[in-house]
Amino acid sequence: MYFCTVKRNICFFLREPLCILMFFFGGAQQVLSAVDLSVISADELHEKFDSIDISLLTCQPHDEVYSLYGHTAIRVRNRATNEDIAVNYGVFDPTANFFVLRFVFGLTDYCMGICSYNDFLDEYKRWGCGVYEQHINMSVYQKAAFVEALLENSRPENLVYRYNYFYNNCTTKARDIILDAMMTGDNFQSIGETGGEIKCRQLPEMQQGNLSFRDLVHMKTKDHPWARFGNDLLLGVAADANTTYEEREFLPEVLSADFDSTLIYSSPTVSKELVDTAYWALAPGKAWVNPDNVNFPLSPTQMATVVLLLSLAYFVCFEGFVLKRPVYWVHYVVCCLYAFVGIVLFLMLFSQHPTVRVNFQIFIFNPFFFIFALPKLMKGWGRYVVSGSVLLFFLGNIFQVYAEGANLLALALLATFAPFYFGISKKNSNFAS
């Protein structure tokens, strides 16, 4: 069974179903009834598609972490039959085998689902989230192309698609099927429609200047520091490159603003607005706050500062000046804690998500610390490998923006080597184990 969900954070997935979907027959068939576009006459095309309206739906986020980026869907309404549906490309099965593992490796499969438009609005009304509707300015030929593409997507062999958080998500899928329909007029040249060009009348605020994927994610997680920390821990060097105009449209808010500013040119001198009317189909209300969500009292920076102070107190003050010798099993436990996080970063090397593969934070969250930090190795060359890895991490700041507090955690790890420099050369040093 598949469930309809709102947009999810890369680190999290839906914890409860919103609505059961997946009907492509019955009432929905009246809206999405297929036609043979190669033989239908212009009069028949007008008769069949004049009454169909297509809109982009942009949904506000709410308190749950998977919703922080909002959500996008498509409304398809047939005024002649009073059928009204919401088409959603954010459907997945969280009970599927190895779901979490597949998500980490970028092998998650999502699919298209359909539900009643009123049910869709009711769900967001329950969350207290507004739904912004933009009616797409389509000719009957473009409507026909859209419906044909939607029917093609709904075929069992095409229903499922390979999800990618930045490059192929529920928002980009909605964008592509709408814009492709606007630009596939070449299929209807025999009945007078010609494809054109897409231009932006005025760049929205989030399309101006240099912005990376990480910058865009930070904009949506500014009030959720630990969600931002989790994202930044997983995102690598590629997430800090400047994004293109189209890449930024993975965010529903950006796509919606772009649509409001987009012109479709059928010729160098003839254009029309992509969106002819826009309004709040569901006015923003008081956003629902989950009473079970208890915010951690410390920010990532504050927590990392605590870890650093504890490391300095124990390794520098106690082991360095009091014991004057390292207690190796304590060093091993600390390194293993870092290495445990590193297992996730190591797995990301094999992920299909291009923005997580090269991540210099793996130098302090290094899974090989399980080996290099073993007491027998730490007494010899192992300590140089671990400390060298920390130094490489600091050099990585040149190329990558790290998670908040990560540099403090690196200093805390480096502090574990203080007793080596204070007491390792003592002739009578008997290393604790």
C-alpha positions as CSV (number, residue, x, y, z in Angstrom):
1,M,0.0,0.0,0.0
2,Y,1.3,3.5,-0.9
3,F,0.7,6.6,1.1
4,C,0.5,10.2,0.2
5,T,3.1,12.3,1.9
6,V,4.3,15.9,2.0
7,K,7.9,16.9,1.1
8,R,10.4,15.1,3.2
9,N,13.8,16.1,4.6
10,I,16.8,14.1,3.1
11,C,17.4,12.6,6.6
12,F,13.9,11.6,7.4
13,F,10.8,10.0,6.0
14,L,7.1,10.1,6.8
15,R,6.0,8.6,10.1
16,E,2.3,8.5,9.5
17,P,0.0,8.2,6.4
18,L,-1.9,11.2,5.2
19,C,-4.3,9.6,2.8
20,I,-4.7,6.4,0.8
21,L,-4.4,7.0,-2.9
22,M,-4.0,5.2,-6.1
23,F,-7.2,5.2,-8.1
24,F,-7.0,5.7,-11.8
25,F,-10.4,4.5,-12.7
26,G,-14.0,5.5,-11.7
27,G,-14.3,9.3,-11.3
28,A,-10.7,10.1,-12.2
29,Q,-11.2,8.4,-15.5
30,Q,-13.7,11.1,-16.5
31,V,-10.9,13.7,-16.0
32,L,-8.1,11.8,-17.6
33,S,-9.9,10.0,-20.5
34,A,-7.5,9.3,-23.3
35,V,-7.8,10.6,-26.8
36,D,-6.0,9.8,-30.0
37,L,-4.5,13.2,-30.8
38,S,-3.4,12.1,-34.2
39,V,-6.9,11.8,-35.6
40,I,-9.1,14.1,-33.4
41,S,-10.4,17.2,-35.1
42,A,-9.8,20.7,-33.8
43,D,-13.5,21.0,-32.9
44,E,-13.5,17.8,-31.0
45,L,-10.3,18.8,-29.2
46,H,-12.0,22.0,-28.1
47,E,-15.1,20.2,-27.0
48,K,-13.2,17.7,-25.0
49,F,-10.6,19.9,-23.3
50,D,-12.1,23.4,-23.0
51,S,-13.7,22.4,-19.7
52,I,-10.4,21.1,-18.2
53,D,-8.4,23.3,-15.9
54,I,-4.8,22.6,-14.7
55,S,-3.3,24.3,-11.7
56,L,-0.1,24.1,-9.7
57,L,-0.6,23.6,-6.0
58,T,2.1,24.8,-3.6
59,C,1.6,23.8,0.0
60,Q,3.2,25.6,3.0
61,P,5.3,23.6,5.5
62,H,4.3,22.7,9.0
63,D,6.1,21.7,12.2
64,E,7.1,18.2,11.3
65,V,10.7,17.9,10.0
66,Y,9.7,16.1,6.8
67,S,7.5,19.1,5.9
68,L,10.0,21.9,6.3
69,Y,10.4,22.4,2.5
70,G,6.7,22.4,1.6
71,H,5.1,20.3,-1.1
72,T,3.9,20.5,-4.7
73,A,1.0,18.9,-6.4
74,I,-1.2,19.4,-9.5
75,R,-4.9,20.1,-9.6
76,V,-6.9,18.7,-12.6
77,R,-10.5,19.8,-12.8
78,N,-13.1,19.0,-15.4
79,R,-15.9,21.6,-15.1
80,A,-18.1,19.6,-17.5
81,T,-18.2,16.5,-15.2
82,N,-17.5,18.2,-11.8
83,E,-14.5,15.8,-11.3
84,D,-11.7,17.4,-9.3
85,I,-8.5,15.7,-8.4
86,A,-5.0,16.4,-7.0
87,V,-2.1,14.6,-8.7
88,N,0.8,14.0,-6.4
89,Y,4.3,12.7,-7.2
90,G,5.4,12.3,-3.6
91,V,4.0,8.8,-2.9
92,F,6.1,6.0,-1.4
93,D,5.8,2.9,0.6
94,P,7.7,3.3,4.0
95,T,7.1,-0.4,4.7
96,A,9.0,-1.6,1.7
97,N,12.0,-3.9,2.3
98,F,15.2,-2.1,3.1
99,F,13.5,1.3,2.7
100,V,16.0,3.2,4.9
101,L,19.0,1.5,3.3
102,R,17.7,2.3,-0.2
103,F,17.0,5.9,0.8
104,V,20.7,6.3,1.9
105,F,21.9,4.9,-1.4
106,G,19.6,7.0,-3.5
107,L,17.6,4.0,-4.7
108,T,14.2,5.1,-3.3
109,D,11.3,4.6,-5.6
110,Y,8.4,7.0,-5.5
111,C,5.2,7.0,-7.6
112,M,2.4,9.2,-8.8
113,G,-0.9,9.1,-6.9
114,I,-4.3,10.7,-7.2
115,C,-6.8,11.8,-4.6
116,S,-9.8,14.1,-4.4
117,Y,-8.9,17.8,-4.5
118,N,-11.2,18.5,-1.5
119,D,-9.5,15.7,0.5
120,F,-6.2,17.2,-0.4
121,L,-7.2,20.6,0.9
122,D,-8.7,19.1,4.0
123,E,-5.4,17.4,4.9
124,Y,-3.5,20.7,4.8
125,K,-6.3,22.5,6.6
126,R,-5.8,20.1,9.4
127,W,-2.1,21.1,9.5
128,G,-3.0,24.8,9.4
129,C,-1.0,25.2,6.2
130,G,-2.0,27.4,3.2
131,V,-2.3,26.0,-0.3
132,Y,-1.4,28.5,-3.1
133,E,-3.0,27.7,-6.4
134,Q,-1.8,28.9,-9.8
135,H,-4.0,28.3,-12.8
136,I,-1.9,27.4,-15.8
137,N,-2.7,29.4,-19.0
138,M,-3.0,26.4,-21.4
139,S,-4.5,26.2,-24.8
140,V,-6.7,23.2,-25.6
141,Y,-3.7,21.7,-27.5
142,Q,-1.5,22.1,-24.4
143,K,-4.2,20.6,-22.2
144,A,-4.4,17.7,-24.5
145,A,-0.6,17.2,-24.3
146,F,-0.7,17.4,-20.5
147,V,-3.5,14.9,-20.2
148,E,-1.7,12.5,-22.6
149,A,1.5,12.8,-20.5
150,L,-0.4,12.3,-17.3
151,L,-2.1,9.2,-18.7
152,E,1.3,7.9,-19.8
153,N,2.7,8.5,-16.3
154,S,-0.2,6.6,-14.8
155,R,0.5,3.4,-16.7
156,P,1.6,0.6,-14.4
157,E,5.1,0.4,-16.1
158,N,5.6,4.2,-15.7
159,L,3.9,4.8,-12.3
160,V,7.1,4.4,-10.3
161,Y,10.1,6.7,-10.7
162,R,13.5,6.9,-9.1
163,Y,13.4,9.7,-6.5
164,N,16.2,12.1,-6.1
165,Y,15.9,14.8,-3.4
166,F,17.4,17.7,-5.5
167,Y,17.0,16.6,-9.1
168,N,13.9,14.5,-9.4
169,N,11.3,15.0,-6.6
170,C,7.6,15.7,-6.4
171,T,8.2,19.4,-7.3
172,T,10.4,18.9,-10.3
173,K,8.1,16.2,-11.6
174,A,5.2,18.5,-11.5
175,R,7.2,21.3,-13.2
176,D,8.4,19.1,-16.0
177,I,5.0,17.6,-16.9
178,I,3.5,21.1,-17.1
179,L,6.3,22.8,-19.0
180,D,6.7,19.9,-21.4
181,A,3.0,20.2,-22.2
182,M,3.4,23.9,-22.8
183,M,6.4,23.3,-25.1
184,T,5.2,20.2,-27.1
185,G,3.1,22.1,-29.5
186,D,5.2,20.6,-32.3
187,N,3.0,17.5,-31.9
188,F,0.0,19.6,-33.0
189,Q,1.4,21.6,-35.9
190,S,-1.3,20.2,-38.2
191,I,-3.9,21.9,-36.1
192,G,-2.1,25.2,-35.7
193,E,-0.1,25.0,-32.4
194,T,3.6,25.7,-32.4
195,G,6.1,25.2,-29.5
196,G,7.9,28.3,-28.2
197,E,10.3,29.5,-25.6
198,I,10.2,29.9,-21.8
199,K,11.5,33.2,-20.3
200,C,11.3,34.8,-16.9
201,R,9.8,38.3,-16.8
202,Q,11.6,39.1,-13.5
203,L,13.8,36.9,-11.4
204,P,12.3,36.1,-8.0
205,E,14.4,36.8,-4.9
206,M,15.5,33.2,-4.5
207,Q,16.7,33.1,-8.1
208,Q,19.1,36.1,-7.6
209,G,22.8,35.9,-6.8
210,N,24.8,32.8,-6.2
211,L,23.1,30.2,-4.1
212,S,24.1,26.6,-3.5
213,F,21.9,23.6,-2.6
214,R,23.2,24.1,1.0
215,D,22.2,27.8,1.0
216,L,18.7,26.9,-0.2
217,V,18.3,24.1,2.4
218,H,19.5,26.5,5.2
219,M,16.8,29.0,4.2
220,K,14.1,26.4,5.0
221,T,15.7,25.0,8.2
222,K,16.8,28.3,9.8
223,D,14.5,27.7,12.7
224,H,15.4,24.0,13.1
225,P,19.1,23.9,13.9
226,W,19.4,20.2,14.4
227,A,17.6,19.4,11.2
228,R,20.1,21.7,9.5
229,F,22.9,20.0,11.3
230,G,21.8,16.6,10.0
231,N,21.5,17.9,6.5
232,D,24.9,19.5,6.6
233,L,26.5,16.4,8.0
234,L,25.3,14.4,5.0
235,L,25.8,17.0,2.3
236,G,29.2,17.1,0.7
237,V,31.4,19.3,-1.5
238,A,28.9,19.3,-4.4
239,A,26.2,20.8,-2.3
240,D,28.3,24.0,-2.1
241,A,28.5,24.7,-5.8
242,N,26.4,27.4,-7.3
243,T,23.1,26.0,-8.5
244,T,21.4,26.8,-11.9
245,Y,18.1,28.5,-12.3
246,E,16.4,25.1,-12.9
247,E,18.1,23.3,-10.1
248,R,16.8,25.7,-7.5
249,E,13.3,24.7,-8.5
250,F,13.5,21.6,-6.4
251,L,12.0,23.8,-3.7
252,P,8.2,24.3,-4.0
253,E,8.5,28.0,-3.0
254,V,11.0,28.7,-5.8
255,L,9.0,26.9,-8.4
256,S,5.8,28.8,-7.4
257,A,7.6,32.2,-7.6
258,D,9.2,31.3,-11.0
259,F,5.8,30.3,-12.4
260,D,4.3,33.7,-11.4
261,S,7.1,35.4,-13.4
262,T,7.2,33.1,-16.5
263,L,6.3,34.0,-20.0
264,I,5.7,31.5,-22.8
265,Y,6.8,32.7,-26.2
266,S,5.1,31.1,-29.2
267,S,7.2,33.5,-31.4
268,P,9.8,36.1,-30.8
269,T,7.1,38.8,-30.5
270,V,4.1,36.8,-29.1
271,S,4.0,35.7,-25.5
272,K,1.5,34.8,-22.8
273,E,1.7,34.5,-19.0
274,L,2.3,30.9,-17.8
275,V,-0.1,31.6,-14.9
276,D,-3.2,33.6,-15.6
277,T,-4.7,33.6,-12.1
278,A,-3.3,32.8,-8.7
279,Y,-4.9,32.8,-5.3
280,W,-4.9,31.0,-1.9
281,A,-7.1,28.0,-2.4
282,L,-6.6,27.5,1.3
283,A,-5.7,30.5,3.4
284,P,-2.8,30.1,5.7
285,G,-4.0,29.4,9.3
286,K,-2.3,28.8,12.6
287,A,0.4,26.2,11.8
288,W,0.0,23.0,13.7
289,V,2.7,22.3,16.3
290,N,3.3,18.8,17.4
291,P,3.2,18.8,21.2
292,D,5.4,15.7,21.2
293,N,8.2,17.6,19.5
294,V,10.6,18.6,22.3
295,N,13.4,20.8,21.2
296,F,16.8,19.9,22.4
297,P,17.8,22.8,24.7
298,L,21.3,23.2,23.2
299,S,22.1,24.2,19.6
300,P,24.7,22.2,17.7
301,T,27.4,24.8,18.4
302,Q,26.6,24.8,22.1
303,M,26.6,21.0,22.3
304,A,29.9,20.9,20.4
305,T,31.4,23.5,22.8
306,V,30.4,21.2,25.8
307,V,32.1,18.3,24.1
308,L,35.2,20.4,23.5
309,L,35.3,21.6,27.1
310,L,34.9,18.0,28.5
311,S,37.7,16.8,26.2
312,L,40.0,19.6,27.4
313,A,39.2,18.9,31.0
314,Y,39.8,15.2,30.8
315,F,42.5,14.7,28.2
316,V,44.5,17.9,28.7
317,C,44.0,18.6,32.4
318,F,43.6,15.1,33.9
319,E,45.5,12.8,31.6
320,G,48.1,15.4,30.5
321,F,48.9,17.1,33.8
322,V,47.7,14.7,36.5
323,L,48.2,11.2,35.2
324,K,50.8,12.2,32.6
325,R,49.9,9.2,30.6
326,P,47.0,8.3,28.2
327,V,44.3,5.9,29.2
328,Y,44.1,4.1,25.9
329,W,40.6,2.5,26.3
330,V,39.1,6.0,26.9
331,H,40.8,7.2,23.7
332,Y,39.4,4.2,21.8
333,V,35.9,4.7,23.0
334,V,35.9,8.4,21.9
335,C,37.3,7.5,18.5
336,C,34.7,4.8,18.1
337,L,31.9,7.3,18.7
338,Y,33.2,9.4,15.9
339,A,33.8,6.3,13.7
340,F,30.2,5.2,14.3
341,V,28.9,8.4,12.6
342,G,31.5,7.8,9.9
343,I,29.8,4.6,8.9
344,V,26.9,6.6,7.5
345,L,29.3,9.0,5.6
346,F,31.2,6.0,4.3
347,L,28.0,4.5,2.9
348,M,27.3,7.8,1.2
349,L,30.3,7.3,-1.0
350,F,28.3,4.7,-2.9
351,S,25.0,6.7,-3.0
352,Q,23.3,7.8,-6.2
353,H,22.9,11.2,-4.7
354,P,25.7,13.2,-6.3
355,T,25.7,15.9,-3.5
356,V,26.7,13.5,-0.8
357,R,29.5,11.3,-2.2
358,V,32.5,13.5,-1.5
359,N,32.3,14.8,2.0
360,F,35.5,16.0,3.9
361,Q,33.7,15.6,7.2
362,I,34.6,11.9,6.9
363,F,38.1,12.8,8.0
364,I,36.9,13.3,11.6
365,F,33.9,10.9,11.4
366,N,36.2,8.2,10.0
367,P,35.0,4.6,10.1
368,F,38.6,3.4,10.0
369,F,39.1,4.8,13.5
370,F,37.7,1.5,14.7
371,I,41.1,0.1,13.6
372,F,43.6,2.9,13.9
373,A,42.5,3.8,17.4
374,L,43.1,0.3,18.8
375,P,45.4,0.6,21.8
376,K,48.2,-1.4,20.2
377,L,48.2,0.9,17.1
378,M,47.7,4.1,19.1
379,K,50.9,3.4,20.9
380,G,52.7,3.5,17.6
381,W,51.7,5.0,14.2
382,G,48.0,4.8,14.7
383,R,47.9,8.1,16.6
384,Y,49.6,9.9,13.7
385,V,47.0,8.6,11.3
386,V,44.2,9.8,13.5
387,S,45.7,13.2,14.2
388,G,46.6,13.6,10.5
389,S,43.1,12.8,9.5
390,V,41.9,15.6,11.8
391,L,44.3,18.0,10.2
392,L,43.0,17.1,6.7
393,F,39.5,17.8,8.0
394,F,40.6,21.4,8.9
395,L,42.0,21.9,5.4
396,G,38.7,20.7,4.0
397,N,37.1,24.0,5.2
398,I,38.6,25.6,2.1
399,F,36.3,23.5,-0.2
400,Q,33.2,22.7,1.9
401,V,30.9,24.2,4.4
402,Y,30.7,21.9,7.4
403,A,27.9,21.2,9.8
404,E,27.4,23.7,12.6
405,G,29.9,22.9,15.4
406,A,31.9,20.3,13.3
407,N,35.1,22.3,13.7
408,L,34.6,22.3,17.4
409,L,34.1,18.6,17.4
410,A,37.4,18.3,15.4
411,L,39.2,20.3,18.1
412,A,37.7,18.0,20.7
413,L,39.1,15.0,18.9
414,L,42.4,16.7,18.5
415,A,42.5,17.4,22.3
416,T,42.5,13.7,22.9
417,F,46.1,13.6,21.8
418,A,47.3,16.1,24.4
419,P,48.4,13.4,26.9
420,F,50.7,11.9,24.2
421,Y,52.6,15.2,23.9
422,F,52.6,15.8,27.7
423,G,53.5,12.4,29.0
424,I,54.4,10.0,26.2
425,S,58.1,10.7,26.5
426,K,58.2,9.9,30.3
427,K,60.8,7.1,30.8
428,N,58.7,5.6,33.6
429,S,55.4,5.9,31.7
430,N,53.4,2.7,32.1
431,F,50.5,3.1,29.7
432,A,47.1,2.4,31.2
433,S,44.9,0.0,29.4
